[in-house]
Amino acid sequence: MAIRGGFFVLCGVLLLSSSTAAGNSYADTFQMEEYLKFPPVFLYDDFEDCRRWYRNEHVYCIVKAPLAPDESSALWRNISYFSSDYHHYDHSVLERGVCIPKCHDAIIQNATESGMDRLSREEMIHRCISAEITPHYNLIVSSELHIQHCYSHETENIPYDWLDVIFFILAAVIIVLVVASTVYDLHQQAKQKFPEDYFTRNSKQAHQRLLTAFSFPRNIRRLQEPIHTQTRIDLACFEAFRFVQTFRVIFLHVTIAHLKIPQRNPEYLEQLQHGASLQTFIAEFQNYVQTFFTIGGMLMTVNFLDHVRKNPTFRLAYFGERLLNRLCRLVPTYAFMILLEASVLRHLIDGPFGQQFIGESADNCQRQWWMNLLFVNNYIGWDHPCFIPSWYLATDLQLFIFGLMIMMVFWRWPATRRFIFSAIFLYSVIVPAVAYLLTNITPVMTVDMKDTEQYIRGQQFQSVLYFPFHQNTGIYFFGMLAGIVYHHYRDQRKELFNVAAFRQLAQFSGLLYVFCMATVSWVVSNLSWLPAICLAAYASAFKLSWGLFNTVLLLALALLHRHNWIKMALSHPIFRVLGKLGYSVYLIHFTVIVQVYGREKAPIFSNELIVTGYTVEILFFSYIFGALLCVLVELPTGAALKELIEPTAQKPTINQVHTASEPIGGQVGPTSTGLTSTPAASDATIMTGRSNESR
C-alpha cells in the first residue's frame, strides 16, 4: 500500500509540475503586448457584402500571402520566433479573404499611374494586401501568393452530373421500397387482426420477410427490441461505453474542424495548446477508438466460441460466411454515404469556407471512394480522407479478419494457442516502441497548429502509430482474451474475482493508466532531452495502457450480477437504442460537421461556450440524421441482404437477432449481435483440445 501511495504522490507531483510549467510557457514564449503588434493572421472581407454589392460580378478569393523575410525588422524577428513553436499558427503566412471587385475599385481610386485595369488577379490581390500590411507594419508581402479558391456567380451553380442522377435514383428507390414495404406490412397486420406483438415476429415465409425488410414500423421496432438471452444481458452494458465514446469521438472531430476554420482570436487556441489539460486531452484521443476495438475483439471471440460449442466440427467456410455477412451489413450504408458526400452535398457550398470543408470532402470522396470500399484507406490516402473517421472502418475490418483467422487456427489446431497468444502479446508491446525509434514522431498524439488545415493529418504519429492495423492488434488481442475469459467464467462468475492474478492485473492496469495520463503533459513538454529509448517505452506503454485497463473494466462489468446497480444503469434501454444508432451516427456525423462549419461566412470567435455550442448542434443533428439513415438504409438493407445471402437458413425472430450493423467497434452478423440464447459451455475444446466440462 505504501508503494502504491507513493506512486500516486509521484504522479500528482508530475501532473502539478507539468501544469505549472505549461501554464507559464505561453507567457514565457511571448508577451501579449508584442503579440498584438502582429498583422492579423486571418482577415476576411465581408462575403455577403461582396455578393450583395457586386451581384453577378462578384468574385471572392481565399489567399495565402507570405511575408517576405526581413531580419532588420524587430517585428519580423518576433513573428518568425513565435511561429517556430508548433503550438502556434504560422504568423508569417497571412490568410486573406479578398473581394476582388472591391479590391479593384480601391486600386483604381488610389491609382497614380495608368494601366491599372490590365493587372492580373494575383497582382491586384498583392497590391490590396500590401496596402494593408506595408504602411501599418513596415513589412513586405511576398509576390509568391497562393490563391486557394475563388467563389463567383458561376461557382454557385454547380452543374448536376451522373453522380447526382445516381444518388437521386437511389434515394427514390429507397423511398419507394420503404413506402411499399410499410403498406404491405400494415396490410398483413390488419389481415392478422392487429396482434400486439406483430412487429416483433418475423414471418415463417422467406418472401414475406423480404417484402417487409424496409417496413418503417418494423425497423423502428428493431431499435427497441428487448433482450432475452443471458449473454446479451451480460454484455448490454457495453452499449453505454459505445455511446460515451461515440460522443467523445464527435467532440474530437468538432475540435479538429474548429481548429481548421480561421479564427478571429487565434491567440485563444494557441494559449490553450500550452496547457497541461489540453495536452493530456489531445494525447488521449487515441484511447477513444480503443474502446471499440476491445469490445469488437471480445464480442467476436464470445460469438465464435458459442458457435464452436454448438458446431464442434471444423468448417473453413465459416470464415467466409462471417466475412461476407459483415461486409453485406457494413458496405451498403457506407457506400450510400460516400455517394451522398460526393454528389448532392457539394451543391450546398455557400460561403468562403465551403470549398475547404464541403468541397474538399466531396473531391476526396470522388477520387478515393474505391480505397474506402476496399477498406485500405488507413494505409492509402489517409492524408486526404473522404471522411475523417473512415480510417477506423478499414482498421476495424482488418482487425476482425485478423481475429477471426486466429480463432479459426485455434479451432483447427488448439495446441497453437499458447504460442500464438504469446507472440501477439510480445508483438503488441514491441512494435509501437520500434516504430517510434525508426521514425521522427512524438510518442503520443500532439497538435501542430500549422497542420490544422489538413485536420492534423500531416503529423507522422497518425500514419505510424494511430491508423495502421498492425499498431492496433494489441488492443484487439486484449478484447479477444477477455472474450475467452468471459466465456469460461460466465457460469461461475464470482470465481474470477477471487483469482489473485486477475486482481493483480486489475491493479497493474489501473496504475499504468493513471501513470500515463498523469505524466503525458510532462513528457510532451520535455521531449527535447528525454532519451529516445525511454520515449519509445513510453509510446508503447501509453498505447496499451487504456486498452488493457478498459479490457479489465469491460470483463468485470460483463461478469457482474445483472442486478448490480452499476450494471443496471449502464444497461438502461436508452443506451441500447443509442448503441444501435452508433454506426449510422458515426458515418454521418462528419458530413454534419463539414456542413455546419462550411456554411460560416467569416472567421469565428472562439471560447469554451462557442465550442460547446457547435458540439451540441452537431451532436443533435448527427443523431437525428443518423436515426433516419439507420431506419431507412442500414436496418432494412441488413435484413434484406440476410434473406438473400442465407435463403435456406432458419430465420430467428426479431427478438433473437439484432439485424442492425453494430456501431463502431461492434461485430456484425447474426451470431455477433444476436448472442444466442444457448447456455454457456467451457471453451476447453477449442483452446486446449480437451472435452467440454460438464456444467
C-alpha positions in Angstrom: 0.0 0.0 0.0 2.9 2.4 0.8 4.4 1.7 -2.6 1.0 2.4 -4.3 0.5 5.6 -2.3 4.0 6.8 -3.2 3.2 6.0 -6.8 0.1 8.3 -6.8 2.0 11.0 -5.0 4.7 10.9 -7.7 2.0 11.1 -10.4 0.4 14.0 -8.6 3.7 15.9 -8.3 4.5 15.3 -12.0 1.0 16.4 -13.0 1.2 19.6 -10.9 4.7 20.5 -12.1 3.7 19.9 -15.7 0.5 22.0 -15.2 2.5 24.8 -13.7 5.2 24.7 -16.4 2.6 24.5 -19.2 0.6 27.4 -17.7 3.6 29.7 -17.7 5.1 28.6 -21.0 2.9 30.8 -23.2 3.8 33.9 -21.3 7.4 32.8 -21.3 7.3 32.3 -25.1 6.0 35.7 -25.8 4.3 38.7 -24.3 0.8 39.6 -25.3 1.6 43.2 -26.0 4.2 42.0 -28.5 1.7 39.5 -30.0 -0.9 42.2 -30.6 1.6 44.1 -32.8 1.5 41.2 -35.3 -0.6 41.5 -38.5 -3.8 39.5 -38.1 -3.1 36.0 -39.4 -6.8 35.7 -40.6 -8.7 38.6 -42.1 -11.6 38.3 -44.5 -13.7 40.9 -46.4 -17.4 40.6 -45.7 -18.5 37.8 -48.1 -22.2 38.7 -48.1 -21.4 42.4 -48.7 -19.3 41.4 -51.7 -22.0 39.3 -53.1 -24.7 41.9 -52.4 -22.8 44.9 -53.7 -21.5 43.3 -56.9 -24.2 40.8 -57.6 -23.4 38.6 -60.6 -20.0 40.2 -61.0 -18.8 39.3 -57.5 -15.6 37.3 -57.1 -14.3 36.3 -53.7 -10.9 34.6 -53.3 -9.1 32.9 -50.4 -5.4 33.7 -50.5 -2.3 32.7 -48.6 0.1 35.7 -48.6 3.6 35.0 -47.1 5.6 37.9 -45.7 9.0 38.5 -47.1 11.8 37.8 -44.6 13.4 40.9 -43.2 15.9 40.3 -40.4 16.4 44.0 -40.0 12.9 44.3 -38.7 12.3 43.5 -35.0 8.7 42.7 -35.7 9.7 40.2 -38.4 12.1 38.5 -36.0 9.4 38.3 -33.3 6.9 36.8 -35.8 9.5 34.3 -37.0 10.4 33.3 -33.5 6.8 32.9 -32.3 5.8 31.0 -35.4 8.6 28.4 -34.9 6.7 26.8 -32.0 4.4 24.0 -33.2 1.8 25.2 -30.7 1.3 28.4 -32.8 0.0 29.2 -36.2 2.4 30.4 -38.8 2.1 34.2 -38.4 4.5 34.7 -41.3 1.8 33.5 -43.8 -1.3 35.6 -43.8 -4.7 34.3 -44.9 -7.0 36.8 -46.5 -10.5 36.7 -48.0 -10.5 39.2 -50.7 -13.5 40.6 -52.6 -11.9 41.1 -56.0 -14.2 43.9 -57.3 -13.8 45.8 -54.1 -10.0 45.4 -54.3 -10.1 46.6 -58.0 -12.1 49.7 -57.1 -9.7 50.5 -54.3 -6.7 50.3 -56.6 -8.4 52.5 -59.3 -9.3 55.0 -56.7 -5.8 55.3 -55.3 -4.0 54.9 -58.7 -1.3 57.3 -59.6 -0.3 55.6 -62.8 -2.1 54.3 -65.9 -2.7 50.7 -66.8 -4.4 49.6 -63.6 -7.1 47.7 -65.5 -4.5 45.4 -67.0 -3.4 44.0 -63.7 -3.8 40.2 -63.3 -5.9 38.9 -60.4 -2.8 38.0 -58.4 -1.2 41.4 -58.9 -4.4 43.1 -57.8 -4.6 40.9 -54.7 -0.9 41.6 -53.9 -1.4 45.3 -54.1 -4.5 45.2 -51.9 -2.8 43.1 -49.2 0.3 45.2 -49.4 -1.7 48.4 -48.9 -3.0 46.8 -45.7 0.4 45.5 -44.4 3.2 47.7 -45.5 2.0 51.1 -44.2 0.9 49.8 -40.8 3.6 47.1 -40.1 6.5 48.1 -42.3 6.7 44.6 -43.7 6.7 43.4 -47.3 4.2 41.0 -48.7 5.9 38.4 -50.9 4.9 38.2 -54.5 4.5 34.4 -54.1 0.9 34.5 -53.4 -1.2 31.3 -53.4 -4.9 31.6 -54.4 -6.6 28.6 -52.7 -10.0 29.1 -54.2 -12.3 31.7 -55.7 -16.1 32.0 -55.4 -18.2 33.6 -58.0 -21.7 33.5 -59.5 -20.5 30.6 -61.7 -19.3 28.5 -58.8 -22.6 28.9 -57.0 -24.3 27.0 -59.8 -22.5 23.6 -60.0 -24.0 21.6 -62.9 -25.6 18.3 -62.0 -23.8 15.2 -63.3 -24.2 11.5 -63.4 -23.3 11.1 -59.7 -26.2 13.3 -58.8 -28.5 11.4 -61.0 -27.4 8.0 -59.5 -28.0 9.4 -56.0 -31.4 10.8 -56.8 -32.4 7.5 -58.4 -31.1 5.5 -55.4 -32.9 7.8 -52.9 -36.1 7.5 -54.9 -35.8 3.7 -54.9 -35.3 3.6 -51.1 -38.3 5.8 -50.6 -40.5 3.6 -52.8 -39.2 0.5 -51.1 -39.9 1.9 -47.6 -43.4 3.1 -48.6 -44.3 -0.1 -50.4 -42.9 -2.4 -47.6 -44.7 -0.4 -44.9 -48.0 -0.5 -46.7 -47.6 -4.3 -47.3 -46.6 -4.8 -43.6 -49.6 -2.8 -42.3 -51.9 -4.7 -44.6 -50.6 -8.0 -43.2 -51.0 -6.7 -39.7 -54.7 -5.8 -40.4 -55.1 -9.2 -42.1 -54.0 -10.9 -38.8 -56.4 -8.8 -36.7 -53.7 -6.4 -35.3 -51.8 -8.7 -32.9 -49.9 -6.8 -30.2 -46.6 -8.5 -31.0 -46.9 -8.3 -34.8 -43.8 -6.2 -35.5 -41.7 -8.3 -33.1 -42.3 -11.5 -35.0 -40.8 -12.4 -38.4 -42.8 -14.4 -40.9 -42.1 -18.0 -41.4 -42.1 -17.4 -45.2 -38.9 -16.1 -46.7 -40.7 -13.9 -49.3 -42.7 -12.1 -46.7 -39.6 -11.4 -44.6 -38.0 -9.9 -47.7 -41.1 -7.9 -48.5 -41.2 -6.4 -45.0 -37.5 -5.7 -44.7 -38.0 -2.0 -45.5 -41.1 -1.6 -43.3 -40.7 1.6 -41.3 -42.6 0.5 -38.1 -40.8 -2.9 -38.2 -37.4 -1.2 -38.3 -38.3 1.3 -35.6 -39.2 -1.8 -33.5 -35.8 -3.3 -34.2 -34.2 -0.3 -32.5 -36.3 -1.1 -29.4 -36.0 -4.8 -29.3 -35.8 -6.3 -25.8 -33.1 -8.6 -24.6 -33.8 -12.3 -23.8 -30.6 -14.2 -23.6 -28.2 -14.2 -20.7 -25.1 -13.3 -22.8 -26.9 -10.3 -24.3 -28.0 -9.3 -20.8 -24.4 -9.6 -19.6 -23.0 -7.5 -22.4 -25.8 -4.9 -22.7 -23.7 -2.5 -20.5 -21.3 -2.2 -23.4 -23.8 0.0 -25.2 -23.2 2.7 -22.7 -19.5 2.6 -23.3 -20.2 2.8 -27.1 -22.4 5.8 -26.7 -20.0 7.7 -24.4 -17.1 7.0 -26.7 -19.2 8.0 -29.8 -20.0 11.3 -28.1 -16.3 11.8 -27.4 -15.3 11.0 -31.0 -17.8 13.5 -32.3 -16.4 16.1 -29.9 -12.9 15.3 -31.0 -13.8 15.8 -34.7 -15.7 19.0 -33.9 -12.5 20.2 -32.2 -10.4 19.3 -35.2 -12.8 21.1 -37.5 -12.8 24.1 -35.2 -9.0 24.3 -35.4 -9.3 24.2 -39.2 -11.6 27.2 -39.6 -10.0 30.7 -39.5 -10.1 32.4 -36.1 -10.8 36.0 -35.1 -8.8 35.4 -31.9 -6.1 32.8 -32.7 -4.3 33.6 -29.5 -7.0 31.7 -27.6 -6.3 28.4 -29.2 -2.5 29.0 -29.2 -2.6 29.6 -25.5 -4.7 26.6 -24.9 -2.1 24.4 -26.6 0.4 25.2 -23.8 -2.0 24.0 -21.1 -1.4 20.6 -19.4 -5.1 19.8 -19.6 -5.3 20.2 -23.3 -2.1 18.3 -23.9 -3.5 15.5 -21.9 -6.8 15.7 -23.7 -5.1 15.6 -27.1 -2.8 12.7 -26.1 -5.9 10.7 -25.0 -7.5 11.0 -28.4 -6.2 7.6 -29.4 -8.0 6.0 -26.4 -11.4 6.6 -27.9 -11.4 4.1 -30.6 -9.5 1.6 -28.5 -12.7 1.0 -26.5 -14.4 -0.1 -29.7 -11.5 -2.3 -30.7 -11.6 -4.0 -27.3 -15.4 -4.6 -27.4 -15.1 -5.8 -31.0 -12.5 -8.4 -30.1 -14.4 -9.5 -27.1 -17.7 -10.0 -29.0 -16.1 -11.7 -31.9 -14.5 -14.2 -29.6 -17.6 -14.9 -27.5 -19.7 -15.5 -30.6 -17.1 -17.7 -32.2 -16.8 -19.9 -29.0 -20.6 -20.1 -28.9 -20.7 -21.2 -32.5 -17.9 -23.8 -32.0 -19.7 -25.2 -28.9 -22.8 -25.9 -31.0 -20.8 -26.9 -34.1 -17.6 -28.6 -33.0 -16.7 -29.9 -36.5 -14.2 -27.6 -38.2 -15.5 -25.7 -41.2 -13.3 -23.4 -43.2 -16.4 -22.0 -44.9 -17.4 -20.4 -41.6 -14.7 -17.7 -42.1 -16.1 -16.7 -45.5 -19.7 -16.7 -44.2 -18.9 -14.4 -41.3 -16.8 -12.0 -43.5 -19.5 -11.9 -46.2 -22.1 -11.3 -43.6 -20.1 -8.4 -42.1 -19.4 -6.8 -45.5 -23.1 -7.0 -46.5 -24.1 -5.2 -43.4 -21.3 -2.5 -43.5 -21.0 -1.7 -47.1 -24.5 -0.6 -48.2 -24.8 2.2 -45.7 -21.1 3.2 -46.1 -21.5 3.3 -49.9 -24.7 5.4 -49.6 -22.9 8.0 -47.5 -19.9 8.1 -49.9 -22.2 8.7 -52.8 -24.1 11.4 -50.8 -20.9 13.1 -49.9 -19.5 13.0 -53.5 -22.7 14.2 -55.2 -25.5 16.4 -54.0 -23.9 17.9 -50.9 -21.3 19.8 -53.0 -24.2 21.8 -54.3 -24.7 23.2 -50.8 -21.4 25.1 -50.9 -22.2 28.7 -49.8 -19.6 31.0 -48.3 -15.9 31.5 -48.1 -15.3 28.2 -46.2 -17.5 26.0 -48.4 -14.7 24.6 -50.6 -12.2 23.9 -47.8 -14.9 21.9 -45.8 -17.7 20.7 -48.1 -15.9 20.8 -51.4 -12.7 19.2 -50.1 -14.6 16.3 -48.7 -16.6 15.8 -51.9 -13.5 15.9 -54.0 -11.8 13.3 -51.9 -14.8 11.0 -52.0 -14.9 11.3 -55.8 -11.2 10.4 -56.1 -10.8 7.9 -53.4 -14.1 6.1 -53.0 -12.5 2.8 -54.0 -10.0 3.0 -51.2 -12.8 3.3 -48.7 -14.9 0.5 -50.2 -11.8 -1.8 -50.3 -11.1 -0.8 -46.7 -7.5 0.1 -47.3 -7.7 3.8 -46.6 -5.9 3.5 -43.3 -2.8 2.8 -45.4 -3.6 4.6 -48.7 -5.0 8.1 -49.0 -5.3 8.6 -45.2 -4.0 12.2 -45.6 -6.9 13.2 -47.9 -9.8 11.4 -46.3 -13.3 11.1 -47.8 -14.5 11.1 -44.2 -12.3 11.9 -41.2 -13.4 8.7 -39.4 -13.3 6.4 -42.4 -9.8 5.1 -41.5 -11.3 3.4 -38.4 -13.7 1.3 -40.5 -10.8 -0.1 -42.5 -8.7 -0.8 -39.4 -11.7 -2.4 -37.6 -12.5 -4.7 -40.6 -8.8 -5.7 -40.8 -8.7 -6.5 -37.1 -11.9 -8.5 -37.4 -10.3 -10.6 -40.2 -7.2 -10.9 -38.1 -9.0 -12.1 -35.0 -11.3 -14.4 -36.9 -8.3 -16.0 -38.6 -6.6 -16.6 -35.3 -9.7 -18.2 -33.8 -10.0 -20.4 -36.9 -6.4 -21.6 -36.3 -7.2 -22.4 -32.7 -10.3 -24.3 -33.8 -8.2 -26.4 -36.2 -5.0 -26.7 -34.2 -5.8 -26.0 -30.5 -2.2 -26.7 -29.4 -1.0 -23.5 -31.1 -2.9 -21.3 -28.6 -0.1 -20.6 -26.2 2.5 -19.9 -28.9 0.3 -17.5 -31.0 -1.0 -15.6 -28.0 2.5 -15.2 -26.6 3.7 -14.0 -30.0 0.9 -11.5 -30.3 1.5 -10.1 -26.8 5.2 -9.6 -27.5 4.5 -8.1 -30.9 2.0 -5.6 -29.4 4.5 -4.4 -26.8 7.5 -4.2 -29.1 6.1 -2.8 -32.3 5.0 0.7 -31.1 8.4 1.2 -29.5 10.3 0.1 -32.6 8.1 2.3 -34.8 8.9 5.3 -32.6 12.7 4.6 -32.8 12.6 4.2 -36.6 10.6 7.4 -37.3 10.7 11.0 -36.4 7.4 11.2 -34.4 6.2 12.1 -31.0 5.4 9.2 -28.6 1.8 10.4 -28.1 -0.6 12.5 -30.2 0.0 16.2 -30.3 -1.4 19.0 -32.4 0.7 21.1 -34.7 -1.3 24.3 -35.3 0.4 24.7 -38.7 -1.2 21.4 -39.8 -4.8 22.2 -38.8 -5.8 22.9 -42.5 -5.3 19.1 -43.1 -7.3 18.1 -40.0 -3.9 17.5 -38.3 -3.3 14.7 -40.8 0.2 15.9 -41.7 1.7 14.5 -38.5 3.5 11.2 -38.8 2.2 10.0 -35.5 -1.2 9.3 -37.0 0.1 7.3 -40.0 2.7 5.4 -38.0 1.1 4.7 -34.6 -2.6 5.6 -34.9 -4.2 4.5 -38.2 -2.4 1.2 -39.1 -4.0 -2.2 -38.4 -0.6 -3.6 -37.3 -0.4 -1.0 -34.5 -3.8 -1.8 -33.0 -3.6 -5.6 -32.9 -2.6 -5.5 -29.2 -5.9 -3.7 -28.2 -8.0 -6.2 -30.2 -5.9 -9.0 -28.7 -6.8 -7.9 -25.2 -10.5 -8.0 -26.2 -10.1 -11.5 -27.6 -8.5 -12.6 -24.3 -11.4 -11.0 -22.4 -13.9 -12.9 -24.5 -12.2 -16.2 -23.8 -12.1 -15.5 -20.0 -15.8 -14.4 -20.0 -16.8 -17.4 -22.0 -15.0 -19.6 -19.4 -16.3 -17.9 -16.3 -19.8 -16.8 -17.1 -21.4 -19.7 -15.3 -19.2 -19.3 -12.3 -18.8 -15.5 -12.5 -17.8 -15.0 -8.9 -14.8 -17.2 -9.2 -12.9 -14.8 -11.5 -13.0 -12.0 -8.8 -11.3 -14.4 -6.4 -8.4 -15.2 -8.7 -5.3 -13.4 -7.5 -3.9 -13.0 -10.9 -7.0 -11.1 -12.1 -6.9 -8.8 -9.1 -3.2 -8.1 -9.7 -3.8 -7.4 -13.4 -6.6 -5.0 -12.5 -4.3 -3.1 -10.1 -1.5 -3.0 -12.5 -3.6 -1.9 -15.5 -5.2 0.9 -13.3 -1.8 2.1 -12.1 -0.3 2.0 -15.6 -3.2 4.1 -17.0 -3.1 6.6 -14.1 0.7 6.9 -14.5 0.5 7.5 -18.3 -2.3 10.1 -18.0 -0.6 11.9 -15.1 2.8 12.2 -16.8 1.9 12.7 -20.5 1.9 16.5 -20.4 5.3 16.5 -18.6 6.7 14.1 -21.3 5.3 16.2 -24.1 6.9 19.3 -22.6 10.3 17.6 -22.2 10.7 15.7 -25.5 13.9 17.5 -26.4 16.1 16.0 -23.7 14.4 12.7 -22.7 16.3 9.6 -24.0 14.9 8.0 -27.2 14.7 4.6 -25.6 12.7 5.9 -22.7 10.3 7.7 -25.1 10.0 4.5 -27.1 9.0 2.6 -24.0 6.6 5.3 -23.1 5.0 5.3 -26.5 4.3 1.5 -26.1 3.1 1.9 -22.6 0.7 4.7 -23.4 -0.6 2.9 -26.5 -1.5 -0.1 -24.5 -2.5 1.4 -21.1 -6.1 2.3 -21.8 -6.7 -0.8 -23.9 -5.6 -3.0 -21.0 -7.4 -1.1 -18.3 -10.6 -0.8 -20.4 -10.5 -4.6 -21.1 -10.4 -5.3 -17.4 -13.3 -2.9 -16.8 -15.4 -4.5 -19.5 -14.7 -8.0 -18.3 -15.6 -7.1 -14.8 -18.8 -5.5 -15.9 -19.7 -8.4 -18.1 -19.4 -10.8 -15.1 -21.2 -8.6 -12.5 -24.6 -9.8 -11.5 -27.4 -8.4 -13.7 -29.0 -6.7 -10.7 -25.8 -4.8 -9.7 -26.8 -1.1 -9.7 -23.9 0.0 -11.9 -24.6 -2.7 -14.5 -28.3 -1.8 -14.4 -27.6 1.8 -15.0 -25.2 1.1 -17.9 -27.7 -1.4 -19.3 -30.6 1.1 -19.5 -32.7 0.6 -22.6 -31.9 4.1 -23.9 -28.3 3.0 -24.3 -29.4 0.0 -26.4 -31.2 2.4 -28.8 -28.3 4.8 -28.9 -25.9 2.0 -29.3 -27.8 0.6 -32.3 -27.7 4.1 -33.9 -24.0 4.3 -33.4 -22.8 3.0 -36.8 -25.1 5.3 -38.8 -24.3 8.3 -36.5 -20.6 7.6 -36.9 -20.9 7.6 -40.6 -23.0 10.8 -40.9 -21.5 13.0 -38.2 -18.6 14.2 -40.3 -21.0 15.2 -43.0 -22.9 17.3 -40.5 -19.6 18.8 -39.3 -18.5 20.0 -42.7 -21.9 21.4 -43.4 -22.1 23.4 -40.2 -18.6 24.8 -40.4 -18.6 25.1 -44.2 -21.6 27.5 -44.1 -19.9 30.0 -41.9 -19.3 33.4 -43.6 -16.4 34.8 -41.6 -13.6 33.9 -39.2 -15.1 32.8 -35.9 -14.5 34.0 -32.4 -13.6 31.0 -30.1 -14.2 30.3 -26.4 -15.4 27.4 -24.4 -19.1 28.2 -24.8 -18.9 28.6 -28.5 -17.1 25.3 -29.0 -19.7 23.7 -26.7 -22.5 25.2 -28.9 -21.0 23.8 -32.0 -20.7 20.4 -30.4 -24.3 20.3 -29.2 -25.6 21.4 -32.6 -23.6 18.8 -34.4 -24.4 16.1 -31.9 -28.1 16.8 -32.2 -28.3 16.8 -36.0 -25.9 13.7 -36.2 -28.4 11.7 -34.1 -31.4 13.0 -36.0 -30.0 12.2 -39.4 -28.2 9.1 -38.1 -31.6 7.7 -36.9 -33.1 8.3 -40.4 -30.1 6.7 -42.0 -30.3 3.7 -39.7 -34.1 3.1 -40.1 -34.2 3.8 -43.8 -30.9 2.3 -45.1 -28.9 0.4 -42.5 -31.5 -1.8 -40.9 -33.6 -2.6 -44.0 -30.6 -3.4 -46.2 -29.2 -5.6 -43.5 -32.5 -7.5 -43.2 -32.9 -7.8 -47.0 -29.3 -9.0 -47.6 -29.7 -11.5 -44.8 -32.6 -13.1 -46.7 -30.8 -13.0 -50.0 -27.4 -14.5 -48.8 -28.9 -17.0 -46.4 -32.0 -18.2 -48.2 -32.1 -21.7 -46.7 -31.1 -20.9 -43.2 -33.7 -21.0 -40.4 -34.6 -17.4 -39.6 -34.9 -16.4 -36.0 -37.5 -13.9 -34.7 -36.7 -10.3 -34.5 -36.1 -10.7 -30.7 -33.4 -13.3 -31.4 -31.3 -11.4 -33.8 -30.2 -7.8 -33.9 -30.3 -7.2 -37.7 -28.5 -3.8 -37.5 -24.8 -3.5 -38.0 -23.2 -2.9 -34.7 -21.9 0.6 -34.1 -18.2 1.4 -34.4 -16.3 -1.5 -33.0 -19.2 -3.9 -32.7 -19.1 -7.1 -34.6 -21.7 -7.5 -37.2 -23.7 -10.6 -38.0 -26.3 -12.9 -36.7 -24.1 -14.5 -34.1 -22.1 -11.4 -33.2 -25.2 -9.3 -32.5 -27.7 -11.9 -31.5 -25.5 -13.6 -28.9 -27.5 -16.8 -29.0 -29.5 -18.0 -26.0 -27.9 -21.4 -25.6 -26.3 -21.9 -22.2 -22.6 -21.2 -21.9 -20.1 -24.1 -22.1 -16.4 -24.3 -21.4 -14.1 -23.2 -24.1 -11.7 -26.1 -23.3 -12.3 -28.0 -26.5 -11.2 -25.2 -28.8 -8.5 -23.8 -26.5 -6.8 -26.9 -25.2 -8.2 -29.8 -27.2 -9.9 -31.4 -24.1 -13.6 -32.3 -24.0 -16.1 -29.8 -22.6 -16.6 -29.7 -18.9 -20.0 -30.5 -17.6 -21.9 -27.7 -16.2 
